[in-house]
């Protein structure tokens, strides 16, 4: 999706408004890398390699055993500054669908047309009539190509429903941001609230995510597939919530069965232009990507990543403005994955100080044009 002055101005306005605020009271507990079973030296090597090999990183946070153990911001980025998530917004949007399902507001097998009786074509074809909520969640609504739309104004319901549905829903993976917008609209139709308002008491407030911002269309629906702004630590909290099977501070915020289904392989995505990258052909869930090493992630253009590593009880959150997202993941596999240990390591004050010095010295360097 094309970068626009609209989103840049939105980011600037949010950043200015929050620049003087303190961090959320419910931020993650902190620990040292060694106490949580990974060496400070390994994390420092990851940060240095990422800084050398990737343009342009903005932030990095590593969470293990429920505690933030490393964090870095490439100046002028900072901990309190919200960041555009682009398509990482989709995973939050899908969470709203899961909560609405759990509350009995809608069903995964509900036909999409059920929610839009006034916007449907006069004579919808059989594939459109067969399209279900779960097909939108799995990017298998049946479109041969993604419907075109303008980033500034967003998709429209009528535009999506008028687009030819060439394939049987559920049988053809095609990445589809307007389909995510339809999910946002469906949540609003089913609950009477925008996705943002619906998620505030159910997700954002319990996680201590303050002042989330999410753009909306003239139709009154949040963009759904993009447009959410939160902090890097908020991304890490979201990943940790899923890692903990939907539990937070002893409360089940998201049903465990939804977490399992959303992050499992629901459809095959091994065909198509995205599949040239190894971490884009491991399967797709409910607006989450499966990836190698039995991991899963939400991600967005320009390198926004919320990576969950269940086998090592870890979450990696990254923000950036780069075209090297596969390189970001490769560095996690290369530098961090082998370094996780099952038991705590001896304290290493010297290496911890080196890690902190490295993190404090970072500055964003733009990609070559």
N, C-alpha and C positions, 0 to 999 in steps of 0.2 A: 504494500500500500504506500502511496506517495506521501511524503512528509509535507506538512502544510503550515502556513503561517497561523492558521486557526489554532492548531494544537500547540504550537510553540508559545503563542500568546496565552493560552489557557494554562500551560505549565508555568509560565512566568508569573501569572496572577496568583496562582496557588502558592508558589515558592515565596513570593513577597509577603503574602498573607500569613505564612507559617514560619517565616525565618526567625522570628523572635520567640517562638513557643518552645516550651520544654518538652522533653520526650514523654511519651504516654506513661502513665503510672503503672500500667500493666505490662511493661516491657519484659522481655525474657530474662531469666536469671543468667548471670555470667559465671564462667568457669575458665580454667586454663586448659589449653590443648592436652597437656600431659595428664591432667587429672581425668580427662575423658578418653584417654587411650589413643592419642595421636600426637606426634611430635611437633613442636613449634617449628622445627627446621623444615619438615615436610610442607607445612602450610606456607612458610616463607618462600620455599622453592616454587610452590604453585603460584603465589602472587607475583613473584619476579618473572616467571615464565609467561604468565598471562599478560603482564605489563609489557614485556618485550615482544610478544607474538601477536597481540590482539590490539587493534584500534577500533573503537575508542571505548574503554571500560569506564563505568561510572561507580559501581559499588560491588562489594562481595561480602557475604556473611555465611559462616559455617556454624551449624547447630548440631550438637551431638548429645544424646541422652537428655534431651530437653533443655539444654543450656547453650547459649551463644558462646563460642570459644574463640572465634576470630572474626574480625570485621575490618573492612578497609573501604575508604572512599577516595576516588581520584579527584583532586581539587579541580573545579570549584564545587563539586558535589559534596553533600554532607548528610549526616545521619537523620536530621529532622526534615529533610527536603523530600516532598512527595515526587514520585517519578511516574511517567506514563508507562502503562503496562502493555499497551497494544493488545495483541491476541492472548496474552496471559489473562486478560479480563474474562476470556471464555470459560476458564475453569471456575471462577467466582460465579459467573452467570449460571453455569450448570449446577452449581451448589444450590442456588435458589430453586432450580427445578426439582432437585432432590428433596429439598425441604418441603416444597409444595406437594410433592407426591406423598411424603410421609404424613402430611397433614390432611390428606384426602382431597386436596383441591383439584388435582388432575391425575391422570394416569399415563404411564409410559406408552401404552398402546392406544391412547386417544388419537383419533384422526386430527391432523392439523386443521383441516377445514372446519371442524367442529367449533373452533374458537373465532372464526372469521366469516360468518355467514354473509356479511355485507360486502366483503372484499374479494370473494372468490370469482373466478371467471364464470360466465354464463353457462358454459358447457365444459366443466373440468374433465380432463381425460382420466382414465382408470388409474394411472400411476399417481397422479396428484390426489385422487380420492383415497388411495391406499397409503399415502404418506402419514407416518405416525410421529409422535413426539420423540420416541427413541431413535427414529431415523435421523432427525435433526441433530440429536445429541452425538450420534456416531458419524456425522458427516456423510451419511449415505441416503440422503433424501431423494436421489435419483437424477439430479441435474448432471448433464454432461460437462458443463462448464459453470463456473461460479457466476451468478448474475452480477452485472456491473452496477456500481453505485458510487456516489460522491462521498468522500470521507467527511467533509464539513457538515453535510446535511444528513448523512446516513442512508441506509436502505429504506425501502418502504414495503409495507405488507403487500399491497397490490402488485408492486413490481416483482416481488418474490413469487407470488402465486401465479403471476402471468408468465413466468419464465418456463420454457418447455421442460417437462419432466420426461427425459428420454429413456430412463432405466427404471426397472422395478425398485421401489424403495427398499433399502436394507441390503441391496446386492452390489452396490457400486460406490466405492469411496471416492469422494471429491471434496477437497477442502472448501468450505463454504461459509464465509463470514455472514452474509445475509441470512443463512439458516440459523446462526446464533442469534441474530437480531429477532427472528421469529420466536425463538425460545424466550427472549426477554418480553416480547409482546404477549406470549401465551401466559407467562407468569403474571403479568399485569391483568390480563383478562380474567384469570382464575382467582386472583387474590384481591384485586382492586387497588394494588399498590405497585409502584415501579419496583424494579429489582433492587435498586439502591435502598429505597425505604423499607422494602420487605426484609432485606438482609441486615439492616442496622441493628435491630434488637436481637436477631437470631444468630448473627455471625460477627459483625464488626464490633459491636459494643462488648460482647463477652470476650473477644480477643484483645480488647484494648486498642483497636484500630480507630484512631481519631480522625474526624473530618475527611472521610473518603469522598472523592469527587468523581462523578460519572456523567458524561454528556448524554443528552437526549435528543431525539428527533422532534420534528414538528408534530408528529403523531402522538407524542407524549410518552414514548417508550425509551428507556436507556438503550444506548447503542448495543449493549450486550456482548458483541464480539470484539470490542475494543473500547478505549476511552476511559478506563478506570485509572485513577491516580491514587497511589498509597506509598508509604515509605518502604525501604528495603526490608526493615525489620518486620513490617506487616506481611510482606511476601513470605518471609521465613516462618512467621506464626501460622500462616495459612498452610504451608507445607507441613509444619509440625502437627497441626490439627489432623491432617489426613494421615500422617505417619502414625498418630495415636488412635487411628480408627474412629475419628470423630469425637474423641473425648478431650475435654479441656477443664482442668482444675476439678476433676471428679464428676463433671457433668457431660452427658452425651449430647453434644450440640448437633451432630449429624449422625443419622443412623449408620451403624457399622456396615450393614448390608449394602447401603448406598456407596460408601467408601470403597468396599470391595468391588462392586460392579463398575463404578466410575473409573477405577484405576486398572481394571483388567482389560485384556484384549477382547473387544467386542466385535471388531471387524478387521479384516485383512487390509493393510494399506501398503502392500509391497509393490504396487504398480503405480506409475505416474511420475511426474517430474521431481517431486519431493524425495522419491525413494532412492535417488542417487547417493544420498547421505545415509550412512548405516544406522543412525539413531532416528530415522524417519520411516523405517519399514518394519518396525517390531510390533506393529498393531496399534489400534486406536480404541480408546474407551469412550467415556462420556465427557468429551471436551478435554481429555487428558491424552498425552502421547505415552505409549510404552517406549522404553529404550533399553539399550543393552544392560547387562549385569543385573537383570531383574529389577530395574528401576522404572520410575515413571516421572512425568513432568508436565507442568503447564508451561507454555512459552509464548513469546510474542516477538514481532519483528524487531530488528535492531539489537537482538541479543538479550531480551528479558527472559529470565529462567527461574523457575521454582522447581528444583530437582529433589525428589525424595528417593532415598537410598535405604530401603527397608532392612536389608541384611546387615547393615552397619548402624542402624538407628540414627541416621543422619539426614540433614536437609542442607542444600546449598541454594542460596538466593543470590542472583546476579542481575544488575541492571547495566545497560550499555547503550551505545549507539554504533553498532558494528554490523557487518555482514558476515561475521565469522562465528555463527552460533555453533556449528559443528566443531570448530576449533575449541570453543569454550568447553563443550562436553568432553572432547578428547583430552583436554588438560586435566579435567576431573578424574577421568579414568587412568590417566598416566601418573599423576602426581599425588592425588588424594586417596583414591580407592585402595592402592596397595599399602598405604600407611596406617589404615585403621587397625587397631589392635583390640583384642577382646577385653584386656585388663588395663587399668591405669598404668602409666609410665612414671618413672622417677621424675620428680620436679627438676626443671632445667632453667634456672633463672637467666642464664646468659643467653640461651637461644630464644627464650620468651622475649627478652629485651630486644634482640635483633629483629624478631617478628614485628614488634610494636614500632620500632624505628622504620622498618621497611614500609609498613602500612601508613605511617605518618608522612612519608616523603613522596607519596604518589601524586601525580598530576596528569590530567587527561591529555592525551595527545591525539589529534584528529587523524582520521583515516586519509590516506592519500587519494587525491581526486584523479 
